[in-house]
Amino acid sequence: MKIIDAHTHIDYITCDIQPDVVGAVCCATMESDWKKIVDLIDKDKRVYGAFGVHPWFVDSVEQGFDVRMENLLKTDSNYMVGEIGLDKHKPNMEKQIEIFKIQFDMAIKLNRSVCLHCVGAWDKIFYILKQYNKLDLPTIVAHDFNENVDVLKQLLKYENIFFSIGKNALYDRNNRIEQIPNDKLLVETDGKKEVVLKDVLLKIAQIKNDENILNIIYENTLKVLNHGQIA
Ligand SMILES: [Zn+2]
């Protein structure tokens, strides 16, 4: 079994800890994470980086962050953009939208995959997505996805969308996993120690009644990491 954690954070690098995990996408939440993640990637080739500012931390943004972020992204074409998004449970939605758009535009400009955090703000995300030509949109990973079927259907209209599943797989109250196409599924811990990726994958294989899903999910993750071009 080969597993890549599609979404973790700096304090929980899965490939060091969980069996069968051969890679991990380490998502920044604020600018102070960026250097730590770069150092980690330099030391450990199994670690992939996503750089950005999380919607919970838009107040941490300092002047010129966008220039510094773009310069950093340009140093390595494998660097992704994330964790970025919108969260209705957190304050300052106007600023969240402003910061999200700056980073999303950057992902498009530099052709990078995006790790997306969206809680209760899909209407706003769809509104933003509609402002772009579909063909220009980047690869998007909707992280910790557990939304209603209407949101899923709308998202599936976009070709380069993936859904990463973590702790919700273990309950899957909404039967969401069944409805996500196999070639769109990824797995993640989101830095949570209680989420054992092997268990998540076995649960997904059971729901899908397909052992081959484990390989498919691995290949899906490579697609995200390589922007659609598997080397
Ligand atoms: Zn996260």
Boltz pocket constraint, residues with backbone or C-beta under 6 A from the ligand:
constraints:
  - pocket:
      binder: B
      contacts: [[A, 7], [A, 8], [A, 9], [A, 27], [A, 83], [A, 190]]
      max_distance: 6.0
